[in-house]
Every structure is written in C-alpha cells, then in structure tokens.
Amino acid sequence: MLSVEELIYEALSLPSSSRVFLVEKLIESLESDIDENIQKTWNTEAKKRRDEIRNHTVEPISGEIALAQIRQILER
C-alpha cells in the first residue's frame, strides 16, 4: 500500500482530467460523511446570503478584509 506522500506524488503526475476525476471522487467520499441536517442548514444559510447580496440588503466584502476585521476585534 502506498503512503500518503507516495499517493500524492502519483496523483500529481496524472493528467489534468484524471486529477479532476480523482478530486471529484474524493469530495464525494467526504460528502457522504456529512450530516444531512447540517448540510441542509448550510444550504439554507448560503441561499439566504446569496439573496441578501442580490437584493443589496448586505454589501459583500473580500475575505482579506473580513479576516482583517476579525483580527482587529480579537486584538481588543
């Protein structure tokens, strides 16, 4: 059996289409471990946030700005 490092090395040597296929399969395997209720809750939240942005209820900010604001709050 390959070590994780060996597996990564082998995977990175695959053609792009094969790497995409591999990633899709890995993600599918992780998604089956997700609690369905948690997934539904996150989907609802994501749709709510999408709608807020579309309706101009909120103004989106970049991840960089959001992290800077969080760091500033934590430094207080």
C-alpha positions as CSV (number, residue, x, y, z in Angstrom):
1,M,0.0,0.0,0.0
2,L,1.2,3.5,-0.9
3,S,2.0,6.0,1.8
4,V,0.1,9.3,1.6
5,E,3.2,11.1,0.3
6,E,3.6,8.4,-2.4
7,L,-0.1,8.6,-3.3
8,I,0.1,12.4,-3.6
9,Y,3.2,12.2,-5.8
10,E,1.5,9.6,-8.1
11,A,-1.7,11.7,-8.2
12,L,0.1,14.9,-9.2
13,S,1.7,13.0,-12.1
14,L,-1.7,12.2,-13.6
15,P,-3.1,14.2,-16.5
16,S,-5.4,17.1,-15.5
17,S,-8.6,15.3,-16.5
18,S,-7.7,12.3,-14.3
19,R,-6.8,14.6,-11.4
20,V,-10.2,16.3,-11.7
21,F,-11.9,12.9,-11.7
22,L,-9.9,11.9,-8.6
23,V,-10.8,15.1,-6.7
24,E,-14.4,14.7,-7.6
25,K,-14.4,11.2,-6.2
26,L,-12.6,12.3,-3.0
27,I,-15.1,15.1,-2.4
28,E,-18.0,12.7,-3.0
29,S,-16.5,10.3,-0.4
30,L,-16.3,13.2,2.1
31,E,-19.8,14.5,1.4
32,S,-21.2,11.1,2.4
33,D,-19.8,11.7,5.8
34,I,-21.7,15.0,6.3
35,D,-24.7,15.0,8.5
36,E,-27.7,15.7,6.3
37,N,-29.3,18.1,8.7
38,I,-26.1,20.2,8.9
39,Q,-25.9,20.2,5.1
40,K,-29.5,21.4,4.8
41,T,-28.8,24.2,7.4
42,W,-25.7,25.4,5.5
43,N,-27.6,25.2,2.1
44,T,-30.3,27.4,3.6
45,E,-27.8,29.8,5.0
46,A,-25.9,30.0,1.7
47,K,-29.1,30.8,-0.2
48,K,-30.1,33.4,2.4
49,R,-26.8,35.1,2.0
50,R,-26.9,34.9,-1.8
51,D,-30.4,36.5,-1.8
52,E,-29.2,39.3,0.6
53,I,-26.4,40.1,-1.8
54,R,-28.7,40.0,-4.8
55,N,-31.2,42.3,-3.1
56,H,-28.5,44.7,-1.9
57,T,-29.5,44.0,1.7
58,V,-25.9,43.5,2.6
59,E,-22.6,44.6,0.9
60,P,-20.2,41.7,0.4
61,I,-16.6,42.2,1.4
62,S,-13.4,40.3,0.4
63,G,-12.1,37.5,2.6
64,E,-9.0,39.6,3.2
65,I,-11.0,42.5,4.7
66,A,-13.1,40.1,6.7
67,L,-10.1,38.5,8.3
68,A,-8.5,41.8,9.0
69,Q,-11.7,42.9,10.8
70,I,-11.7,39.7,12.8
71,R,-8.1,40.1,13.8
72,Q,-8.8,43.7,14.9
73,I,-11.7,42.5,17.1
74,L,-9.6,39.8,18.6
75,E,-6.8,42.2,19.5
76,R,-9.0,44.3,21.7
